Amino acid sequence: MGLLLLKLLLKSLRWGLRLALNSGAGLLSLTLLSTIPALAVPINAVTVLASGTLGLPGLGLLILLKWI
């Protein structure tokens, strides 16, 4: 029983770490993108998570949504 709980805890920690790393990459990409005024997207939790989770397609989607 203890091993099962430990395995579940490690899996959730791994998921959280992966989400944090992807969000950091999304924040970095949005920060670099904001240096180009025509493509600047507001930096907030939703845009960071979208660009971090979805990657380049998510970043393209955010730019497309900004133009609409």
TORMARKOL-886499 format. One record per residue (C-alpha): residue in one letter; z, x, y; chain; residue number from 0. Coordinates in steps of 0.1 Angstrom, whole numbers, plus 5000, padded with zeros to 4 digits. Layout:
N
   drenpa     c3     c1     c2   vexgu   lumfi
        A      Z      X      Y       A     NUM
...
# end
This chain:
68
   drenpa     c3     c1     c2   vexgu   lumfi
        M   5000   5000   5000       A       0
        G   5009   5028   5024       A       1
        L   4976   5046   5017       A       2
        L   4956   5014   5025       A       3
        L   4974   5010   5058       A       4
        L   4968   5047   5066       A       5
        K   4931   5044   5058       A       6
        L   4928   5013   5080       A       7
        L   4946   5030   5109       A       8
        L   4923   5061   5106       A       9
        K   4892   5039   5106       A      10
        S   4903   5020   5137       A      11
        L   4912   5053   5155       A      12
        R   4878   5067   5146       A      13
        W   4861   5036   5160       A      14
        G   4881   5038   5192       A      15
        L   4873   5075   5196       A      16
        R   4836   5069   5190       A      17
        L   4837   5041   5216       A      18
        A   4854   5064   5241       A      19
        L   4829   5092   5235       A      20
        N   4800   5068   5239       A      21
        S   4815   5054   5271       A      22
        G   4819   5089   5285       A      23
        A   4782   5096   5278       A      24
        G   4773   5063   5294       A      25
        L   4794   5072   5325       A      26
        L   4777   5106   5327       A      27
        S   4742   5090   5324       A      28
        L   4750   5064   5351       A      29
        T   4764   5091   5374       A      30
        L   4733   5112   5370       A      31
        L   4711   5082   5375       A      32
        S   4730   5072   5407       A      33
        T   4716   5104   5424       A      34
        I   4682   5086   5425       A      35
        P   4687   5058   5451       A      36
        A   4659   5036   5438       A      37
        L   4674   5036   5403       A      38
        A   4711   5035   5412       A      39
        V   4731   5010   5391       A      40
        P   4767   5000   5400       A      41
        I   4792   5019   5379       A      42
        N   4818   4996   5364       A      43
        A   4833   4990   5330       A      44
        V   4805   4966   5318       A      45
        T   4777   4989   5328       A      46
        V   4794   5020   5313       A      47
        L   4800   5002   5280       A      48
        A   4765   4988   5279       A      49
        S   4749   5022   5286       A      50
        G   4773   5040   5263       A      51
        T   4769   5016   5234       A      52
        L   4732   5009   5236       A      53
        G   4721   5043   5248       A      54
        L   4688   5048   5266       A      55
        P   4676   5012   5259       A      56
        G   4708   4999   5274       A      57
        L   4703   5021   5305       A      58
        G   4667   5008   5308       A      59
        L   4680   4973   5305       A      60
        L   4705   4978   5333       A      61
        I   4678   4992   5355       A      62
        L   4655   4963   5347       A      63
        L   4683   4938   5354       A      64
        K   4690   4954   5388       A      65
        W   4654   4948   5398       A      66
        I   4655   4911   5389       A      67
# end
